[in-house]
Amino acid sequence: MDINGIPLHPLVVHAAVVFVPLTAVLAALAFVPRWRTTATYLAAAAGLLAAAFSLLAEQSGGDLLDRVAETDLLELHEELAEAVVPLSLAAAGLLAVLALLSWGRPASLAALNARLAAHPRILTALRLAALAVALAATVQMFFVGETGAQSVWGGR
């Protein structure tokens, strides 16, 4: 897949590199009571975009791999990249649940949120899980990006 002769992979990778860590930052801001609702909605949106761009990067990377010579570093890059999509999807899912709970519609979600409010540790555990997974995706993205850059640029 190309856009004006440029492989799609390096273009969508940069979007994933922005949205994966942004998801983690927004998930962390959801712990600040004053910003909780807004940060949760934004984190869920960023998480969905991170998952979509990560999936697109993985698919376009597979296409690009068919056109370049495989090296050990490129193989490592591919192996590391396999974990980003599931981590991004898990973070997006947890954050989407938190966003839906704070939205409170339909009424059944509002009732569930009210019951959960009586047990704040459950919501805190969900927020912690979302943050942990988003941070894991960010760290994994760093290593994927590092090996990808090394495979392209080497010692230049």
Residue frames as a rotation matrix with the C-alpha (Angstrom) as fourth column:
MET 1
0.578 0.816 0.000 0.00
0.816 -0.578 0.000 0.00
0.000 0.000 -1.000 0.00
ASP 2
-0.615 -0.788 0.031 1.39
0.786 -0.610 0.098 3.36
-0.058 0.085 0.995 -1.08
ILE 3
0.677 0.667 -0.312 0.31
0.583 -0.744 -0.326 6.99
-0.450 0.038 -0.892 -1.02
ASN 4
0.922 -0.310 -0.231 2.00
-0.387 -0.740 -0.551 9.01
-0.001 0.597 -0.802 -3.76
GLY 5
0.443 -0.771 -0.458 4.77
-0.151 0.439 -0.886 6.43
0.884 0.462 0.078 -3.91
ILE 6
-0.491 -0.552 0.674 5.42
-0.768 -0.093 -0.634 6.50
0.412 -0.829 -0.378 -0.16
PRO 7
-0.577 0.287 -0.765 4.72
0.333 0.938 0.101 3.23
0.746 -0.196 -0.636 1.65
LEU 8
0.352 0.852 0.387 1.71
-0.135 -0.363 0.922 3.56
0.926 -0.377 -0.012 3.95
HIS 9
0.419 -0.161 -0.894 3.54
0.757 0.605 0.246 1.98
0.501 -0.780 0.376 6.90
PRO 10
-0.636 -0.708 -0.306 5.79
0.752 -0.482 -0.449 4.91
0.170 -0.516 0.840 7.92
LEU 11
-0.603 0.479 0.637 2.83
-0.214 -0.867 0.449 7.28
0.768 0.134 0.626 7.58
VAL 12
0.474 0.878 -0.063 0.43
-0.195 0.175 0.965 5.39
0.859 -0.445 0.254 9.85
VAL 13
0.068 -0.536 -0.842 3.17
0.837 0.490 -0.244 4.42
0.543 -0.688 0.482 12.29
HIS 14
-0.847 -0.440 0.298 3.61
0.248 -0.823 -0.511 8.05
0.470 -0.359 0.806 13.20
ALA 15
-0.067 0.897 0.438 -0.09
-0.588 -0.390 0.709 8.33
0.806 -0.209 0.553 14.03
ALA 16
0.632 0.256 -0.731 0.18
0.309 0.782 0.541 5.26
0.710 -0.568 0.416 16.28
VAL 17
-0.343 -0.865 -0.366 3.31
0.784 -0.049 -0.619 6.71
0.518 -0.499 0.695 17.90
VAL 18
-0.736 0.161 0.658 1.27
-0.314 -0.942 -0.121 9.79
0.600 -0.295 0.743 18.84
PHE 19
0.138 0.969 0.207 -1.96
-0.681 -0.059 0.730 8.16
0.719 -0.241 0.652 19.99
VAL 20
0.298 -0.055 -0.953 -0.55
0.451 0.888 0.090 5.22
0.841 -0.456 0.289 22.00
PRO 21
-0.666 -0.565 -0.488 1.32
0.684 -0.199 -0.702 7.41
0.299 -0.801 0.519 24.52
LEU 22
-0.717 0.488 0.498 -1.41
-0.454 -0.869 0.198 10.07
0.529 -0.084 0.844 24.43
THR 23
0.301 0.831 -0.467 -3.82
-0.128 0.521 0.844 7.38
0.945 -0.194 0.263 25.61
ALA 24
-0.020 -0.400 -0.916 -1.55
0.846 0.481 -0.229 6.66
0.532 -0.780 0.329 28.58
VAL 25
-0.930 -0.340 0.138 -1.23
0.238 -0.846 -0.478 10.34
0.279 -0.412 0.868 29.48
LEU 26
-0.374 0.872 0.314 -4.99
-0.629 -0.488 0.605 10.87
0.681 0.029 0.731 29.33
ALA 27
0.358 0.453 -0.816 -5.61
0.256 0.793 0.553 7.66
0.898 -0.407 0.168 31.32
ALA 28
-0.496 -0.601 -0.626 -3.28
0.802 -0.042 -0.596 9.05
0.332 -0.798 0.503 34.00
LEU 29
-0.909 0.174 0.379 -5.14
-0.220 -0.972 -0.082 12.38
0.354 -0.158 0.922 34.01
ALA 30
0.014 0.973 -0.230 -8.37
-0.189 0.229 0.955 10.46
0.982 0.030 0.188 34.70
PHE 31
-0.113 -0.113 -0.987 -7.07
0.869 0.471 -0.153 9.98
0.482 -0.875 0.045 38.24
VAL 32
-0.986 -0.162 -0.044 -7.38
0.165 -0.890 -0.426 13.73
0.030 -0.427 0.904 38.88
PRO 33
-0.387 0.917 -0.098 -10.93
0.738 0.245 -0.628 14.17
-0.552 -0.316 -0.772 40.21
ARG 34
-0.058 0.353 -0.934 -11.38
-0.176 -0.924 -0.339 17.59
-0.983 0.145 0.116 38.59
TRP 35
-0.347 -0.205 -0.915 -10.47
-0.904 -0.188 0.385 16.22
-0.251 0.961 -0.120 35.12
ARG 36
-0.593 -0.017 0.805 -11.81
-0.167 0.981 -0.102 12.68
-0.788 -0.195 -0.585 35.51
THR 37
0.367 0.851 0.376 -14.81
0.233 0.308 -0.923 12.78
-0.901 0.426 -0.085 33.19
THR 38
0.775 -0.095 -0.625 -13.21
-0.569 -0.536 -0.624 14.77
-0.276 0.839 -0.469 30.39
ALA 39
-0.262 -0.962 -0.073 -9.95
-0.933 0.233 0.274 12.84
-0.246 0.140 -0.959 30.57
THR 40
-0.366 0.191 0.911 -11.82
-0.041 0.974 -0.221 9.53
-0.930 -0.118 -0.349 30.52
TYR 41
0.732 0.675 0.085 -13.74
0.099 0.017 -0.995 10.47
-0.673 0.737 -0.055 27.37
LEU 42
0.608 -0.570 -0.553 -10.61
-0.792 -0.478 -0.378 11.77
-0.049 0.668 -0.742 25.68
ALA 43
-0.422 -0.779 0.464 -8.59
-0.739 0.592 0.322 8.72
-0.525 -0.207 -0.825 26.76
ALA 44
0.063 0.535 0.843 -11.24
0.183 0.824 -0.537 6.40
-0.981 0.188 -0.046 25.33
ALA 45
0.932 0.278 -0.233 -11.23
-0.138 -0.321 -0.937 8.30
-0.336 0.905 -0.260 22.03
ALA 46
0.223 -0.935 -0.275 -7.42
-0.974 -0.226 -0.023 8.35
-0.041 0.273 -0.961 21.89
GLY 47
-0.363 -0.331 0.871 -7.38
-0.456 0.878 0.144 4.65
-0.813 -0.345 -0.470 22.78
LEU 48
0.545 0.631 0.552 -9.70
0.240 0.513 -0.824 3.78
-0.803 0.582 0.128 19.92
LEU 49
0.882 -0.289 -0.373 -7.55
-0.471 -0.479 -0.741 5.79
0.035 0.829 -0.559 17.51
ALA 50
-0.092 -0.959 0.269 -4.38
-0.945 0.169 0.280 4.19
-0.314 -0.228 -0.922 18.91
ALA 51
-0.110 0.119 0.987 -5.83
-0.055 0.990 -0.126 0.73
-0.992 -0.069 -0.103 18.39
ALA 52
0.854 0.493 0.167 -6.98
0.152 0.069 -0.986 1.56
-0.497 0.867 -0.016 14.85
PHE 53
0.673 -0.660 -0.334 -3.64
-0.724 -0.497 -0.479 3.08
0.150 0.564 -0.812 13.82
SER 54
-0.216 -0.747 0.629 -1.71
-0.776 0.522 0.354 0.24
-0.593 -0.412 -0.692 15.49
LEU 55
0.243 0.410 0.879 -3.75
0.195 0.868 -0.458 -2.30
-0.950 0.282 0.131 13.55
LEU 56
0.991 0.117 -0.069 -3.26
-0.031 -0.301 -0.953 -0.38
-0.133 0.946 -0.295 10.32
ALA 57
0.310 -0.949 -0.064 0.48
-0.948 -0.313 0.058 -0.09
-0.075 0.043 -0.996 11.02
GLU 58
-0.187 -0.345 0.920 0.70
-0.377 0.890 0.257 -3.84
-0.907 -0.299 -0.297 11.61
GLN 59
0.581 0.496 0.645 -1.12
0.383 0.533 -0.754 -4.62
-0.718 0.685 0.119 8.36
SER 60
0.954 -0.248 -0.166 0.84
-0.281 -0.562 -0.778 -2.12
0.100 0.789 -0.606 6.29
GLY 61
0.115 -0.946 0.303 4.07
-0.903 0.028 0.429 -3.35
-0.414 -0.323 -0.851 7.89
GLY 62
0.088 0.006 0.996 3.25
0.085 0.996 -0.014 -6.86
-0.992 0.086 0.088 6.71
ASP 63
0.915 0.272 0.298 2.78
0.323 -0.050 -0.945 -5.53
-0.242 0.961 -0.134 3.18
LEU 64
0.705 -0.702 -0.099 6.04
-0.702 -0.673 -0.234 -3.59
0.098 0.235 -0.967 3.36
LEU 65
0.121 -0.666 0.736 7.90
-0.570 0.561 0.601 -6.64
-0.813 -0.492 -0.312 4.68
ASP 66
0.588 0.170 0.791 7.12
0.440 0.753 -0.489 -8.42
-0.679 0.636 0.367 1.40
ARG 67
0.941 -0.142 0.309 9.05
0.210 -0.473 -0.856 -5.69
0.267 0.870 -0.415 -0.48
VAL 68
0.476 -0.809 0.345 12.22
-0.837 -0.537 -0.106 -5.38
0.271 -0.238 -0.933 1.61
ALA 69
-0.095 -0.616 -0.782 15.07
-0.122 0.787 -0.605 -7.70
0.988 0.038 -0.149 2.50
GLU 70
0.892 0.451 -0.018 14.50
-0.069 0.177 0.982 -9.40
0.446 -0.875 0.189 5.85
THR 71
-0.262 -0.956 0.136 17.17
-0.297 -0.054 -0.953 -8.90
0.918 -0.290 -0.270 8.48
ASP 72
-0.448 0.043 -0.893 17.48
0.747 0.567 -0.347 -10.05
0.491 -0.823 -0.286 12.10
LEU 73
-0.946 0.064 -0.318 16.67
0.148 -0.788 -0.598 -6.53
-0.289 -0.612 0.736 13.28
LEU 74
-0.595 0.769 -0.234 13.61
-0.718 -0.378 0.584 -6.34
0.361 0.516 0.777 11.04
GLU 75
-0.224 0.476 -0.850 12.47
0.201 0.876 0.438 -9.73
0.954 -0.073 -0.292 12.34
LEU 76
-0.698 -0.073 -0.712 12.85
0.716 -0.033 -0.698 -8.46
0.027 -0.997 0.075 15.93
HIS 77
-0.915 0.383 -0.126 10.88
-0.383 -0.923 -0.028 -5.34
-0.127 0.022 0.992 14.96
GLU 78
-0.343 0.813 -0.470 8.08
-0.491 0.271 0.828 -7.50
0.801 0.515 0.306 13.61
GLU 79
-0.310 0.178 -0.934 8.02
0.616 0.786 -0.054 -9.72
0.724 -0.592 -0.353 16.72
LEU 80
-0.867 -0.053 -0.496 7.89
0.445 -0.530 -0.721 -6.74
-0.225 -0.846 0.483 19.08
ALA 81
-0.830 0.549 -0.101 5.15
-0.540 -0.743 0.396 -5.09
0.143 0.383 0.913 17.01
GLU 82
-0.479 0.674 -0.563 2.84
0.163 0.698 0.697 -8.08
0.863 0.242 -0.444 17.43
ALA 83
-0.476 0.272 -0.837 2.14
0.878 0.201 -0.434 -7.07
0.050 -0.941 -0.335 21.05
VAL 84
-0.986 0.033 -0.161 1.14
-0.009 -0.989 -0.148 -3.47
-0.165 -0.145 0.976 20.35
VAL 85
-0.547 0.833 -0.085 -2.25
-0.364 -0.146 0.920 -4.21
0.754 0.534 0.383 18.77
PRO 86
0.022 0.622 -0.783 -3.58
0.604 0.616 0.506 -6.42
0.797 -0.484 -0.362 21.60
LEU 87
-0.553 -0.268 -0.789 -2.30
0.815 -0.372 -0.444 -3.99
-0.175 -0.889 0.424 24.22
SER 88
-0.979 0.204 -0.022 -3.88
-0.203 -0.941 0.273 -1.03
0.035 0.271 0.962 22.39
LEU 89
-0.317 0.912 -0.261 -7.16
-0.108 0.239 0.965 -2.90
0.942 0.334 0.022 21.99
ALA 90
-0.103 0.242 -0.965 -7.20
0.883 0.469 0.024 -3.84
0.459 -0.849 -0.262 25.68
ALA 91
-0.819 -0.231 -0.526 -6.52
0.472 -0.793 -0.385 -0.25
-0.328 -0.563 0.758 26.76
ALA 92
-0.842 0.539 0.023 -9.18
-0.385 -0.630 0.675 1.07
0.378 0.559 0.738 24.39
GLY 93
-0.182 0.808 -0.561 -11.70
0.273 0.589 0.760 -1.47
0.945 -0.015 -0.328 25.67
LEU 94
-0.276 0.021 -0.961 -11.12
0.959 0.076 -0.274 -0.68
0.068 -0.997 -0.041 29.33
LEU 95
-0.916 -0.112 -0.384 -11.25
0.170 -0.978 -0.119 3.05
-0.363 -0.174 0.915 28.68
ALA 96
-0.678 0.734 -0.025 -14.41
-0.251 -0.200 0.947 2.68
0.691 0.649 0.320 26.60
VAL 97
-0.066 0.634 -0.770 -16.08
0.739 0.550 0.390 0.85
0.671 -0.544 -0.505 29.50
LEU 98
-0.495 -0.186 -0.849 -15.05
0.792 -0.498 -0.353 3.65
-0.357 -0.847 0.394 31.87
ALA 99
-0.986 0.137 -0.092 -16.33
-0.163 -0.892 0.422 6.29
-0.024 0.431 0.902 29.44
LEU 100
-0.408 0.888 -0.212 -19.66
0.051 0.255 0.966 4.51
0.912 0.383 -0.149 29.02
LEU 101
-0.115 0.331 -0.937 -20.04
0.948 0.319 -0.004 4.20
0.297 -0.888 -0.350 32.77
SER 102
-0.667 -0.162 -0.727 -19.42
0.500 -0.821 -0.276 7.90
-0.552 -0.548 0.629 33.30
TRP 103
-0.897 0.428 0.108 -21.77
-0.138 -0.505 0.852 8.80
0.419 0.750 0.512 30.44
GLY 104
-0.834 0.526 0.167 -24.60
-0.108 0.141 -0.984 7.13
-0.541 -0.839 -0.061 32.33
ARG 105
0.179 0.895 -0.410 -26.90
-0.855 -0.065 -0.515 6.46
-0.487 0.442 0.753 29.41
PRO 106
-0.078 0.997 0.024 -28.89
-0.082 -0.030 0.996 4.31
0.994 0.076 0.084 28.97
ALA 107
0.437 0.374 0.818 -30.49
-0.775 -0.304 0.554 4.11
0.456 -0.876 0.157 32.38
SER 108
0.958 -0.098 -0.268 -29.06
0.188 0.924 0.334 0.64
0.214 -0.370 0.904 32.99
LEU 109
0.035 -0.997 0.072 -25.54
0.649 -0.032 -0.760 2.07
0.760 0.073 0.646 32.76
ALA 110
-0.127 -0.009 0.992 -26.50
-0.489 -0.869 -0.070 4.90
0.863 -0.494 0.106 35.10
ALA 111
0.827 0.471 0.305 -27.78
-0.504 0.384 0.773 2.35
0.247 -0.794 0.556 37.61
LEU 112
0.695 -0.647 -0.312 -24.59
0.621 0.760 -0.192 0.28
0.362 -0.060 0.930 37.26
ASN 113
-0.197 -0.782 0.591 -22.46
0.267 -0.623 -0.735 3.40
0.943 0.013 0.332 37.70
ALA 114
0.261 0.374 0.890 -24.41
-0.726 -0.532 0.436 4.32
0.637 -0.760 0.132 40.84
ARG 115
0.994 0.086 -0.067 -23.81
-0.029 0.802 0.597 0.83
0.105 -0.591 0.800 42.26
LEU 116
0.348 -0.937 -0.036 -20.12
0.764 0.305 -0.569 1.04
0.544 0.170 0.822 41.39
ALA 117
0.011 -0.307 0.952 -19.89
-0.224 -0.928 -0.297 4.48
0.975 -0.210 -0.079 43.01
ALA 118
0.812 0.315 0.492 -20.69
-0.545 0.106 0.832 2.76
0.210 -0.943 0.258 46.28
HIS 119
0.711 -0.646 0.277 -17.56
0.416 0.704 0.575 0.65
-0.566 -0.294 0.770 45.71
PRO 120
0.832 -0.326 -0.449 -15.00
-0.505 -0.782 -0.367 3.18
-0.231 0.532 -0.815 44.43
ARG 121
-0.076 -0.918 0.389 -12.20
-0.485 0.375 0.790 0.62
-0.871 -0.129 -0.474 44.55
ILE 122
0.224 0.223 0.949 -13.73
0.607 0.730 -0.315 -1.18
-0.762 0.647 0.028 41.58
LEU 123
0.972 0.148 0.185 -13.60
0.237 -0.611 -0.755 1.94
0.001 0.777 -0.629 39.40
THR 124
0.529 -0.848 -0.036 -10.11
-0.752 -0.487 0.445 2.70
-0.394 -0.208 -0.895 40.67
ALA 125
-0.076 -0.531 0.844 -9.04
0.000 0.847 0.532 -0.83
-0.997 0.040 -0.065 39.77
LEU 126
0.588 0.349 0.730 -10.49
0.712 0.204 -0.672 -0.37
-0.384 0.915 -0.128 36.26
ARG 127
0.961 -0.265 -0.074 -8.67
-0.274 -0.900 -0.338 2.94
0.023 0.345 -0.938 35.89
LEU 128
0.215 -0.928 0.306 -5.42
-0.669 0.088 0.738 1.36
-0.711 -0.363 -0.602 37.12
ALA 129
0.100 -0.123 0.987 -5.81
0.440 0.896 0.068 -1.56
-0.893 0.427 0.144 34.73
ALA 130
0.873 0.270 0.406 -6.43
0.482 -0.345 -0.806 0.81
-0.078 0.899 -0.431 31.82
LEU 131
0.766 -0.639 -0.065 -3.42
-0.632 -0.768 0.105 2.92
-0.117 -0.039 -0.992 32.76
ALA 132
0.086 -0.767 0.635 -1.18
-0.358 0.571 0.738 -0.13
-0.930 -0.291 -0.226 33.19
VAL 133
0.283 0.077 0.956 -2.13
0.709 0.655 -0.263 -1.55
-0.646 0.752 0.131 29.80
ALA 134
0.977 0.079 0.196 -1.77
0.191 -0.728 -0.659 1.85
0.090 0.681 -0.726 28.11
LEU 135
0.520 -0.852 0.055 1.68
-0.750 -0.425 0.506 2.26
-0.408 -0.304 -0.861 29.67
ALA 136
0.025 -0.480 0.877 2.65
0.106 0.873 0.475 -1.25
-0.994 0.081 0.073 28.56
ALA 137
0.659 0.268 0.703 1.56
0.709 0.093 -0.700 -0.38
-0.253 0.959 -0.129 25.02
THR 138
0.946 -0.322 -0.041 3.63
-0.323 -0.924 -0.205 2.82
0.028 0.208 -0.978 25.19
VAL 139
0.191 -0.916 0.353 6.76
-0.608 0.171 0.775 1.01
-0.770 -0.363 -0.524 26.36
GLN 140
0.116 -0.093 0.989 6.26
0.519 0.855 0.020 -1.68
-0.847 0.511 0.147 23.73
MET 141
0.913 0.266 0.309 5.77
0.402 -0.463 -0.790 1.02
-0.067 0.845 -0.530 21.08
PHE 142
0.645 -0.747 -0.159 9.09
-0.661 -0.650 0.374 2.57
-0.383 -0.136 -0.914 22.09
PHE 143
-0.165 -0.757 0.632 10.95
-0.243 0.652 0.718 -0.69
-0.956 -0.035 -0.292 21.51
VAL 144
0.370 0.371 0.852 9.11
0.733 0.447 -0.513 -1.34
-0.571 0.814 -0.107 18.25
GLY 145
0.999 0.037 -0.031 9.98
0.014 -0.837 -0.547 2.15
-0.046 0.546 -0.837 17.03
GLU 146
0.373 -0.928 0.016 13.59
-0.680 -0.261 0.686 1.83
-0.632 -0.267 -0.728 18.09
THR 147
-0.232 -0.457 0.859 14.11
0.209 0.838 0.503 -1.45
-0.950 0.296 -0.099 16.24
GLY 148
0.610 0.512 0.605 12.22
0.707 -0.007 -0.707 -0.13
-0.358 0.859 -0.366 13.22
ALA 149
0.917 -0.318 -0.242 14.37
-0.364 -0.914 -0.177 3.00
-0.165 0.251 -0.954 13.08
GLN 150
0.038 -0.953 0.301 17.55
-0.541 0.234 0.808 0.96
-0.840 -0.194 -0.507 13.52
SER 151
0.015 0.002 1.000 16.50
0.561 0.828 -0.010 -1.38
-0.828 0.561 0.011 10.71
VAL 152
0.827 0.331 0.454 15.96
0.560 -0.428 -0.709 1.55
-0.040 0.841 -0.540 8.35
TRP 153
0.884 -0.412 0.218 18.64
-0.361 -0.901 -0.241 4.01
0.296 0.134 -0.946 9.41
GLY 154
0.552 -0.703 -0.449 21.23
0.648 0.700 -0.299 1.73
0.524 -0.126 0.842 11.04
GLY 155
0.099 -0.645 -0.758 24.24
0.905 -0.258 0.337 3.71
-0.413 -0.720 0.558 12.19
ARG 156
-0.187 -0.163 0.969 23.61
0.769 -0.638 0.041 6.75
0.611 0.753 0.245 9.98
